[in-house]
Amino acid sequence: MKYINSTLLAILLVSAQIISSTATAADSNGKTAVGGGLGAALGTAVGGAFGGSTGEVLGGAVGGGVGGAVTTKGKGQTGAVIGGAAGGAGGAYAGRAVSGSGTGAVVGAGLGGAGGATLGKVISEPSVSTKGDDRIGYDDDEGLKHKRGKGYYKNKHKHEHSNED
């Protein structure tokens, strides 16, 4: 079993270099998915070699979180870390339960880490505002300004009245 995990680890390391060299976008969801998935898969393989099925789950969590953190920058990084860790651990557990083997745990962790990191990033990033800054009657941060309607100043005299009694 340890031989299979070390071989799988070597294959994953080589594929990580190939995939990460192709995913060169600035901060895309694809890059986050690759990082979270590969991190979780590698963590599961290493954890399984040293700690059995419990090590697979812990390794998937740590690897998914680290992979999401490394490949994501900005405001979505925290979500990518949490999502990658949860997805990696859950995927490792589910993969082991379904297949009964370490290979299933590695594949499950990879898929779970990729999906979790991407979903966490998307959820934690602030939404892009579609509000235009050039709309009449709107302020930048406060929304609609309280404007006066037509005729509000109609009978307001601009000069002072004398109070002659």
C-alpha positions in Angstrom: 0.0 0.0 0.0 2.8 2.4 0.8 4.4 1.6 -2.6 1.2 2.6 -4.3 0.9 5.9 -2.4 4.6 6.8 -3.1 4.1 6.1 -6.8 0.9 8.0 -6.9 2.6 10.8 -5.0 5.3 11.0 -7.7 2.7 11.1 -10.5 0.8 13.8 -8.7 3.9 15.9 -8.2 4.8 15.7 -11.9 1.2 16.5 -13.0 1.1 19.4 -10.5 4.0 21.0 -12.3 2.4 20.5 -15.7 -1.0 21.7 -14.6 0.2 24.7 -12.6 2.3 25.8 -15.5 -0.8 25.9 -17.7 -3.0 27.7 -15.1 -1.2 31.0 -15.2 -4.3 33.3 -14.9 -3.9 36.2 -12.4 -6.3 34.9 -9.7 -8.9 32.7 -11.5 -11.2 30.1 -10.1 -9.4 27.5 -12.2 -6.1 28.2 -10.5 -7.8 27.9 -7.1 -9.4 24.6 -8.1 -6.1 23.2 -9.3 -4.3 24.3 -6.1 -7.0 23.0 -3.7 -7.4 19.7 -5.6 -3.7 18.9 -6.0 -2.9 20.0 -2.4 -5.7 17.8 -1.0 -4.6 14.8 -3.2 -1.0 15.2 -2.2 -1.9 15.6 1.5 -4.1 12.5 1.4 -1.4 10.4 -0.2 1.3 11.5 2.3 -1.1 11.3 5.2 -2.2 7.8 4.2 1.4 6.6 4.0 2.1 7.7 7.5 -1.3 7.5 9.3 -3.7 5.2 7.6 -7.2 6.3 6.9 -7.2 8.9 9.7 -4.0 10.3 8.2 -5.7 10.5 4.8 -8.5 12.7 6.1 -6.1 15.0 8.0 -3.7 15.1 5.1 -6.5 16.0 2.8 -7.7 18.8 5.0 -4.2 20.3 5.5 -3.3 19.9 1.8 -6.5 21.3 0.5 -6.2 24.3 2.8 -2.6 25.0 1.9 -3.3 24.5 -1.8 -6.1 26.9 -1.7 -4.0 29.5 0.2 -1.1 29.3 -2.2 -3.1 29.7 -5.4 -5.5 32.4 -4.2 -4.7 36.0 -3.4 -6.9 38.8 -2.1 -10.2 38.7 -0.3 -11.2 35.2 -1.4 -8.1 33.6 0.2 -9.7 32.8 3.5 -12.7 31.1 1.9 -10.4 29.1 -0.4 -8.5 27.8 2.6 -11.6 26.9 4.6 -13.3 25.4 1.6 -10.2 23.5 0.4 -9.7 22.0 3.9 -13.3 21.0 4.3 -13.5 19.6 0.7 -10.2 17.7 1.0 -11.1 16.1 4.3 -14.7 15.2 3.2 -13.5 14.0 -0.2 -10.8 11.7 1.4 -13.3 10.3 3.8 -16.0 9.7 1.1 -13.5 8.3 -1.4 -12.2 5.8 1.2 -15.7 4.8 2.2 -16.9 4.3 -1.4 -13.8 2.5 -2.9 -12.3 1.0 0.2 -8.8 1.9 -1.0 -6.2 4.7 -0.6 -6.5 5.5 -4.3 -10.2 6.3 -3.9 -9.4 8.5 -0.9 -6.8 10.4 -3.0 -9.2 10.9 -5.9 -12.0 11.9 -3.6 -9.8 14.4 -1.8 -8.6 15.9 -5.1 -12.1 16.4 -6.3 -13.4 17.6 -2.9 -10.5 20.0 -2.4 -10.9 21.5 -5.9 -14.6 22.1 -5.5 -14.3 23.3 -1.9 -11.6 25.7 -2.5 -13.3 27.2 -5.5 -16.7 27.4 -3.8 -15.1 29.0 -0.7 -13.3 31.6 -2.8 -16.5 32.5 -4.7 -18.5 32.8 -1.5 -16.0 34.9 0.4 -15.2 37.3 -2.3 -17.2 40.5 -2.2 -19.7 40.8 -5.0 -19.0 43.0 -7.9 -21.2 46.1 -7.8 -23.2 46.7 -11.0 -24.2 50.2 -9.8 -22.8 52.8 -12.1 -21.2 55.9 -10.6 -22.6 58.2 -13.2 -26.3 57.8 -12.5 -28.0 61.0 -11.6 -29.2 61.2 -8.0 -26.9 58.5 -6.7 -24.0 58.8 -4.3 -21.0 56.5 -4.3 -21.5 54.6 -1.1 -24.8 55.7 0.2 -27.1 54.9 -2.7 -29.9 57.2 -3.6 -29.5 60.8 -2.5 -32.4 62.7 -1.1 -33.1 65.1 -3.8 -35.6 67.9 -3.8 -38.4 67.7 -6.3 -39.3 70.2 -9.0 -40.8 73.4 -7.6 -39.4 72.8 -4.1 -37.8 76.3 -4.1 -40.7 77.9 -6.1 -42.0 80.4 -3.5 -38.9 80.7 -1.4 -37.8 84.3 -1.6 -34.1 84.9 -1.7 -34.3 88.3 0.0 -35.0 89.3 3.5 -38.3 90.6 4.6 -38.4 93.7 6.6 -40.4 93.5 9.8 -42.1 96.9 9.9 -44.9 97.0 12.5 
